[in-house]
């Protein structure tokens, strides 16, 4: 699928100053790509995550990677995954899931790309299991691809991204920046992030 490395286009970073400034949540590890998240999209993801408090559900994070002195990621849209196999301890994307995703990207977001994936951990907390890591490594292995995990029961979430360690890369739960919109966020203020 989207496993081709790309040359990011220039776009000015969302402003971190001013009246409607973007604000960082958590601390952003040095040397990692800054992830900007549209507040309305974050709300949509949290709302969707609360739909099933028993089984894991998932979706795709749509946006792009840009550069403005540094590379950064902008998460703009969310697409719930269709035709998944949802269970209490796992969610599996099927062939139909990927097919549908490709179709939706082409028709709705032709200028965007899949920057990562999302899934829930009902009452299990925020981490990446070895299965999650396998999925990420194999389907979202580009340096700028991220994984979001939401626990809708304990109202926690985290955004994981690749970080270059001493010799090898690892997935870390990293801080990010919320880009506000006009509407007040409702869910976000109830959720905790820990990393
Ligand atoms: Zn998981």
Boltz pocket constraint, residues with backbone or C-beta under 6 A from the ligand:
constraints:
  - pocket:
      binder: B
      contacts: [[A, 89], [A, 119], [A, 120], [A, 121], [A, 127], [A, 128], [A, 129], [A, 132]]
      max_distance: 6.0
